[in-house]
Amino acid sequence: MDLLHNAVRPYAWGSRTAIAELLGKEVPAPHPEAELWMGAHPGDPSRVLGEDGVERSLLDLLTANPDGQLGDRVAQRWGGRLPFLIKVLAAEEALSLQAHPSASQAAEGFAAEEHRGVPLDSPVRNYKDPAAKPELVCALTEFHALAGFREPSRTVSFLRTLDAPALAPYTEMLVAQPDSSGLRALFTMLITLPQTSLSVLLPQVLDACVLHVKEHGEFDLECRTILELGESYPGDAGVLAALLLNRIVLQPGEAIHLPAGNLHAYLRGTGIEILANSDNVLRCGLTPKHVDVPELLRVLDFTCGDMEVLLGEEVQPGVRVYRTPAPEFELSRLDLAREARIDHEGPQIMICTGGAVVLTNARGEELRLARGESVWLPASDPAVTVRPDGVESAELFRATAGTD
């Protein structure tokens, strides 16, 4: 068991309070803090403080001893790589409208860019690695997001309620084909509008949203979101694309799984995010970064309907597991009022998000985790007990590799 020292990513959309407060640092932070990374991603691997007092990169430890650190199954399945990355994500403003590729799409896209000689650090590079990037986010605070295409009949109701004259032809496209194919056609048209058409349509949509909010209409939350995005990203076609997506509010402990091809944008809130150990992002709007609409359309999944909100399966008192099809990761939430035994054959990362805990491994070694601290448990520590320390209850999140 080793304490982790983790990097904080200072993206502009981050919070000046959430991560700083979690880590017990000065609040507000001097700059926005968006993500706290825990894992062995080459871009910002965690560091492990050894018994000799020397810090080492977790990535270097895995490279030197993949079987010992990861266990035979994980090391063989993932080529000696830790397959997951876990983050604390703290959004004060909206992230870009984005999707992630499947494994086959990532491998194909990565090979194509390598063949064209696009440098890995190029700002127009789409594929930084040949891996998929499914993800799951579990709310620590109330968490707001756009995710997945709304059921077409509901979108038709929304667009007709807005009653913007310039929007009517686009609404009727979906009326004529209220399915995934109709959504693909409508989304493609909206996201590729020429500037002359966009400059007519978008102001009408925003005016209609203002009126709807004043009237406290059925789609009040959706309209407020469109207005916020329109103010932050004036003239951005991504604001129109957001009309087609589910507007989601998660309460603490609730989660959503975002598989390959799911179009989404986190809006605000703090959560635990677990994802495959990849950095492949395809954007279509709400960002000053590189946008590649044709490539995004290649990977987008236009399956439509409500996004399932996951509450986790209680596998033992106080321990909930968020099941997904992703083989790269699995997330558990431990709400501990008493000691619990955790058995797992592969590597684990745990972070304490409430109270404090004491971990004890099979050799009787103990490690105390305060709020905001995290620990690396190699495969050689397959069983640990966890108990609250000096508090009535404590909260932990645990990341492990998934199962095929």
C-alpha positions as CSV (number, residue, x, y, z in Angstrom):
1,M,0.0,0.0,0.0
2,D,1.4,3.4,-1.0
3,L,0.1,6.9,-0.7
4,L,-0.2,8.6,-4.1
5,H,0.8,12.2,-5.0
6,N,-1.4,13.3,-7.9
7,A,-1.3,16.0,-10.5
8,V,-4.0,18.7,-10.8
9,R,-4.9,19.8,-14.3
10,P,-5.6,23.6,-14.4
11,Y,-8.0,23.8,-17.3
12,A,-9.9,27.1,-17.6
13,W,-13.4,25.5,-17.0
14,G,-12.3,24.2,-13.6
15,S,-13.3,25.3,-10.1
16,R,-11.1,27.4,-7.8
17,T,-12.7,25.8,-4.7
18,A,-13.7,22.2,-5.1
19,I,-10.4,20.4,-5.5
20,A,-8.5,22.8,-3.2
21,E,-11.1,22.2,-0.5
22,L,-11.0,18.4,-0.9
23,L,-7.2,18.5,-0.6
24,G,-7.2,20.8,2.4
25,K,-5.4,23.6,0.6
26,E,-6.0,27.3,0.5
27,V,-9.4,28.3,-0.9
28,P,-9.8,29.8,-3.4
29,A,-7.0,28.4,-5.4
30,P,-4.9,30.9,-7.4
31,H,-6.1,29.4,-10.7
32,P,-8.9,27.1,-11.8
33,E,-8.4,23.5,-10.9
34,A,-10.3,21.1,-13.2
35,E,-9.1,17.5,-12.7
36,L,-7.1,15.6,-10.1
37,W,-5.6,12.6,-11.9
38,M,-4.9,9.3,-10.2
39,G,-3.2,6.6,-12.2
40,A,-0.4,5.9,-14.7
41,H,-1.4,8.0,-17.7
42,P,1.9,9.1,-19.4
43,G,0.6,12.7,-19.5
44,D,0.6,13.0,-15.7
45,P,1.3,9.8,-13.8
46,S,0.8,9.6,-10.1
47,R,3.9,9.4,-7.9
48,V,4.4,6.9,-5.1
49,L,6.4,7.6,-2.0
50,G,8.6,4.5,-1.3
51,E,9.8,3.3,2.0
52,D,13.2,4.8,1.2
53,G,11.5,8.3,1.1
54,V,12.1,8.6,-2.7
55,E,9.2,9.4,-5.0
56,R,8.8,7.3,-8.1
57,S,6.3,7.6,-11.0
58,L,3.6,4.9,-10.8
59,L,4.1,4.5,-14.5
60,D,7.8,3.6,-13.9
61,L,6.8,1.1,-11.2
62,L,4.4,-0.7,-13.6
63,T,7.0,-0.7,-16.4
64,A,9.6,-2.2,-14.2
65,N,7.3,-4.9,-12.7
66,P,4.0,-5.3,-14.5
67,D,3.2,-8.7,-13.3
68,G,3.9,-7.9,-9.7
69,Q,2.1,-4.6,-9.7
70,L,-0.9,-5.5,-11.9
71,G,-1.2,-9.3,-11.5
72,D,-0.9,-11.8,-14.3
73,R,-4.5,-11.3,-15.7
74,V,-4.4,-7.5,-15.9
75,A,-0.8,-7.4,-17.1
76,Q,-1.5,-9.9,-19.9
77,R,-4.9,-8.5,-20.9
78,W,-3.7,-4.9,-21.2
79,G,-0.1,-5.4,-22.3
80,G,1.5,-4.3,-19.0
81,R,-0.6,-1.1,-18.8
82,L,-2.9,0.0,-16.1
83,P,-6.2,0.1,-18.1
84,F,-8.0,2.8,-16.1
85,L,-7.6,6.3,-15.0
86,I,-9.6,7.9,-12.1
87,K,-10.1,11.6,-11.6
88,V,-11.8,14.1,-9.4
89,L,-13.5,16.4,-11.9
90,A,-14.6,19.9,-10.8
91,A,-16.4,21.9,-13.5
92,E,-17.3,25.5,-12.9
93,E,-18.1,26.0,-16.6
94,A,-19.2,23.8,-19.5
95,L,-16.7,21.4,-21.1
96,S,-16.6,21.0,-24.9
97,L,-19.3,19.0,-26.7
98,Q,-17.4,15.7,-27.4
99,A,-17.5,12.0,-27.9
100,H,-14.9,9.2,-27.7
101,P,-14.1,6.4,-30.2
102,S,-14.5,2.7,-29.8
103,A,-11.4,0.5,-29.7
104,S,-11.6,-0.3,-33.4
105,Q,-12.2,3.3,-34.4
106,A,-9.3,4.5,-32.2
107,A,-7.0,2.0,-33.7
108,E,-8.0,3.0,-37.2
109,G,-7.8,6.7,-36.5
110,F,-4.5,6.5,-34.7
111,A,-2.9,4.5,-37.6
112,A,-4.3,6.9,-40.2
113,E,-2.8,9.9,-38.4
114,E,0.5,8.1,-37.9
115,H,0.6,7.3,-41.6
116,R,0.0,11.0,-42.4
117,G,2.8,12.0,-40.1
118,V,0.7,14.2,-37.7
119,P,2.8,14.9,-34.6
120,L,1.4,13.5,-31.4
121,D,1.6,16.9,-29.8
122,S,-0.1,18.7,-32.8
123,P,-3.2,20.8,-31.8
124,V,-5.0,19.2,-34.8
125,R,-4.3,15.6,-33.8
126,N,-7.4,13.7,-32.9
127,Y,-6.0,10.3,-31.8
128,K,-3.2,10.4,-29.1
129,D,-3.3,6.6,-28.7
130,P,-5.0,3.6,-30.3
131,A,-7.3,2.9,-27.4
132,A,-11.0,3.4,-26.6
133,K,-12.1,5.9,-23.9
134,P,-15.4,4.8,-22.3
135,E,-16.1,6.6,-19.0
136,L,-18.4,6.9,-16.0
137,V,-19.0,9.9,-13.8
138,C,-20.4,9.6,-10.3
139,A,-21.6,12.8,-8.6
140,L,-20.0,14.1,-5.4
141,T,-22.2,17.2,-5.5
142,E,-25.2,18.0,-7.7
143,F,-23.8,17.4,-11.1
144,H,-25.2,18.8,-14.4
145,A,-24.6,17.3,-17.9
146,L,-25.8,17.0,-21.4
147,A,-25.5,13.4,-22.5
148,G,-26.9,11.2,-25.3
149,F,-29.6,12.1,-27.8
150,R,-33.0,12.7,-26.4
151,E,-36.0,10.6,-27.6
152,P,-37.0,12.2,-30.9
153,S,-40.7,12.8,-30.0
154,R,-39.6,14.8,-26.9
155,T,-37.2,16.8,-29.0
156,V,-39.9,17.6,-31.5
157,S,-42.1,18.8,-28.6
158,F,-39.2,21.0,-27.3
159,L,-38.4,22.5,-30.7
160,R,-42.1,23.2,-31.5
161,T,-42.5,24.8,-28.0
162,L,-39.7,27.2,-28.9
163,D,-41.6,28.2,-32.1
164,A,-38.7,30.0,-33.7
165,P,-39.6,30.6,-37.4
166,A,-36.2,29.7,-38.7
167,L,-36.2,26.5,-36.7
168,A,-39.4,25.1,-38.2
169,P,-37.8,23.4,-41.3
170,Y,-35.3,21.6,-39.0
171,T,-38.1,20.5,-36.7
172,E,-40.1,19.1,-39.6
173,M,-37.1,17.0,-40.6
174,L,-37.3,15.2,-37.3
175,V,-41.1,14.9,-37.5
176,A,-40.7,13.2,-40.9
177,Q,-38.1,10.8,-39.6
178,P,-38.3,10.5,-35.8
179,D,-35.6,7.9,-35.2
180,S,-31.8,7.6,-35.1
181,S,-31.4,8.2,-38.8
182,G,-33.5,11.4,-38.5
183,L,-31.3,12.6,-35.6
184,R,-28.2,11.9,-37.6
185,A,-29.5,14.0,-40.5
186,L,-30.7,16.9,-38.3
187,F,-27.5,16.9,-36.2
188,T,-25.3,16.9,-39.3
189,M,-27.2,19.8,-40.8
190,L,-27.1,21.9,-37.6
191,I,-23.5,21.3,-36.8
192,T,-22.4,22.2,-40.4
193,L,-24.6,25.2,-41.0
194,P,-22.9,28.0,-42.9
195,Q,-22.3,31.1,-40.9
196,T,-25.0,33.1,-42.8
197,S,-27.6,30.6,-41.8
198,L,-26.3,30.2,-38.3
199,S,-26.4,33.9,-37.7
200,V,-30.1,33.9,-38.5
201,L,-31.1,30.7,-36.7
202,L,-29.2,30.9,-33.4
203,P,-30.4,34.4,-32.3
204,Q,-34.0,33.3,-32.9
205,V,-33.5,30.2,-30.8
206,L,-32.0,32.2,-28.0
207,D,-34.8,34.7,-28.1
208,A,-37.3,31.9,-27.9
209,C,-35.5,30.4,-24.9
210,V,-35.7,33.7,-23.1
211,L,-39.4,33.8,-23.6
212,H,-39.9,30.2,-22.5
213,V,-37.9,30.9,-19.3
214,K,-40.0,34.0,-18.6
215,E,-43.1,31.8,-18.9
216,H,-41.7,29.1,-16.7
217,G,-42.4,26.5,-19.4
218,E,-42.0,22.8,-19.5
219,F,-38.5,23.0,-20.9
220,D,-37.2,25.7,-18.5
221,L,-34.0,23.9,-17.5
222,E,-33.2,23.0,-21.1
223,C,-33.7,26.6,-22.2
224,R,-31.6,28.0,-19.4
225,T,-28.8,25.7,-20.5
226,I,-29.0,26.8,-24.1
227,L,-28.9,30.5,-22.9
228,E,-25.9,29.8,-20.7
229,L,-24.1,28.1,-23.6
230,G,-25.1,30.8,-26.0
231,E,-23.6,33.4,-23.8
232,S,-20.3,31.5,-23.2
233,Y,-19.9,30.5,-26.8
234,P,-21.6,33.1,-29.1
235,G,-22.1,32.0,-32.6
236,D,-21.1,28.4,-31.9
237,A,-23.1,25.7,-33.7
238,G,-22.6,23.4,-30.7
239,V,-25.3,25.5,-29.0
240,L,-27.8,24.3,-31.6
241,A,-26.5,20.7,-31.3
242,A,-27.3,20.9,-27.5
243,L,-31.0,21.2,-28.4
244,L,-31.0,17.5,-29.2
245,L,-29.4,16.1,-26.0
246,N,-30.7,14.9,-22.7
247,R,-30.3,17.4,-19.9
248,I,-29.3,15.5,-16.8
249,V,-29.0,16.4,-13.1
250,L,-27.2,13.9,-10.9
251,Q,-27.5,13.8,-7.1
252,P,-24.5,12.7,-5.0
253,G,-24.0,9.0,-5.5
254,E,-25.8,8.9,-8.8
255,A,-23.8,8.1,-12.0
256,I,-24.0,7.8,-15.8
257,H,-22.0,5.6,-18.1
258,L,-20.8,7.2,-21.3
259,P,-19.9,4.4,-23.8
260,A,-18.0,5.0,-27.1
261,G,-19.9,7.3,-29.4
262,N,-22.0,9.1,-26.8
263,L,-22.1,12.8,-27.4
264,H,-21.9,14.7,-24.1
265,A,-20.8,17.8,-22.3
266,Y,-20.4,18.2,-18.5
267,L,-21.8,21.5,-17.4
268,R,-21.0,22.0,-13.7
269,G,-20.5,20.1,-10.5
270,T,-17.9,17.9,-8.9
271,G,-17.7,14.2,-9.5
272,I,-15.5,11.1,-9.6
273,E,-14.8,10.1,-13.1
274,I,-13.3,6.8,-14.1
275,L,-12.3,6.1,-17.7
276,A,-10.1,4.0,-19.9
277,N,-6.5,5.0,-19.8
278,S,-6.7,7.0,-23.1
279,D,-6.7,10.7,-24.2
280,N,-8.8,10.4,-27.4
281,V,-11.4,13.2,-27.6
282,L,-13.4,14.3,-30.7
283,R,-15.0,17.7,-30.3
284,C,-17.8,19.4,-32.3
285,G,-18.4,22.6,-30.4
286,L,-18.4,24.7,-27.2
287,T,-14.6,25.0,-27.3
288,P,-11.8,27.0,-28.8
289,K,-9.9,23.7,-29.3
290,H,-9.6,21.7,-32.5
291,V,-13.0,20.6,-34.0
292,D,-13.2,17.8,-36.5
293,V,-16.9,17.4,-37.4
294,P,-16.4,14.7,-40.2
295,E,-14.3,12.5,-37.9
296,L,-16.8,13.0,-35.0
297,L,-19.6,11.9,-37.3
298,R,-17.7,8.8,-38.0
299,V,-17.7,7.7,-34.4
300,L,-21.0,9.2,-33.1
301,D,-23.7,6.8,-31.9
302,F,-27.2,8.2,-32.6
303,T,-29.0,5.7,-30.4
304,C,-31.6,7.8,-28.6
305,G,-33.6,7.8,-25.4
306,D,-33.1,8.6,-21.7
307,M,-29.7,8.1,-20.2
308,E,-29.8,5.4,-17.4
309,V,-28.9,6.8,-14.0
310,L,-26.9,4.3,-12.1
311,L,-27.3,4.0,-8.3
312,G,-24.8,1.1,-7.9
313,E,-25.4,-2.5,-6.9
314,E,-24.9,-3.1,-3.2
315,V,-22.6,-6.1,-2.9
316,Q,-22.1,-5.8,0.8
317,P,-23.3,-3.4,3.5
318,G,-22.1,0.1,2.5
319,V,-20.3,-1.0,-0.7
320,R,-21.9,-0.2,-4.1
321,V,-20.5,-1.2,-7.5
322,Y,-21.4,0.7,-10.6
323,R,-21.6,-2.0,-13.3
324,T,-20.9,-1.1,-16.9
325,P,-19.9,-3.2,-20.0
326,A,-16.4,-1.5,-20.1
327,P,-13.7,-4.0,-19.6
328,E,-11.1,-1.4,-18.7
329,F,-12.6,-0.3,-15.3
330,E,-15.1,-0.7,-12.5
331,L,-15.9,1.9,-9.9
332,S,-17.1,1.2,-6.3
333,R,-18.4,3.6,-3.7
334,L,-17.8,2.7,0.0
335,D,-20.0,4.4,2.5
336,L,-18.5,3.0,5.7
337,A,-20.0,3.0,9.2
338,R,-18.1,-0.1,10.2
339,E,-15.1,-2.2,9.1
340,A,-15.4,-3.8,5.6
341,R,-13.2,-6.4,3.9
342,I,-12.3,-5.7,0.3
343,D,-11.0,-8.6,-1.8
344,H,-9.7,-8.1,-5.4
345,E,-7.2,-10.0,-7.5
346,G,-5.9,-7.0,-9.4
347,P,-4.6,-3.5,-8.8
348,Q,-6.7,-0.9,-7.0
349,I,-6.7,2.9,-6.4
350,M,-8.8,4.3,-3.6
351,I,-9.5,7.9,-2.7
352,C,-11.1,9.1,0.5
353,T,-13.8,11.7,-0.2
354,G,-15.3,12.0,3.3
355,G,-14.0,11.5,6.8
356,A,-10.9,9.4,7.3
357,V,-10.1,5.6,7.1
358,V,-7.5,3.1,8.1
359,L,-6.6,0.4,5.7
360,T,-5.0,-2.9,6.9
361,N,-3.5,-5.4,4.5
362,A,-2.9,-9.2,5.0
363,R,0.5,-8.5,6.5
364,G,-1.0,-6.3,9.2
365,E,0.4,-3.1,7.8
366,E,-1.8,-0.1,8.3
367,L,-2.2,3.1,6.3
368,R,-4.4,6.1,7.3
369,L,-6.2,8.0,4.5
370,A,-7.5,11.5,5.3
371,R,-10.1,13.2,3.1
372,G,-8.6,13.9,-0.3
373,E,-5.8,11.3,0.0
374,S,-5.5,8.3,-2.3
375,V,-3.7,5.0,-2.2
376,W,-2.2,2.5,-4.7
377,L,-2.9,-1.1,-3.9
378,P,-0.9,-3.4,-6.1
379,A,-2.0,-6.9,-7.0
380,S,0.2,-8.2,-4.2
381,D,-2.3,-6.7,-1.8
382,P,-5.4,-8.5,-2.9
383,A,-7.3,-8.2,0.4
384,V,-7.5,-5.3,2.8
385,T,-9.9,-4.2,5.6
386,V,-11.1,-0.6,5.7
387,R,-12.6,1.1,8.8
388,P,-13.6,4.6,9.6
389,D,-11.0,6.4,11.8
390,G,-12.3,8.8,14.4
391,V,-15.5,9.5,12.6
392,E,-19.0,7.8,12.5
393,S,-18.8,7.2,8.8
394,A,-16.4,7.7,5.9
395,E,-16.7,7.7,2.1
396,L,-14.2,6.1,-0.3
397,F,-14.2,5.5,-4.0
398,R,-12.3,2.4,-5.4
399,A,-11.1,2.0,-9.0
400,T,-10.3,-1.5,-10.4
401,A,-9.9,-3.1,-13.8
402,G,-13.2,-4.4,-15.2
403,T,-14.0,-7.9,-16.3
404,D,-14.4,-9.2,-19.9
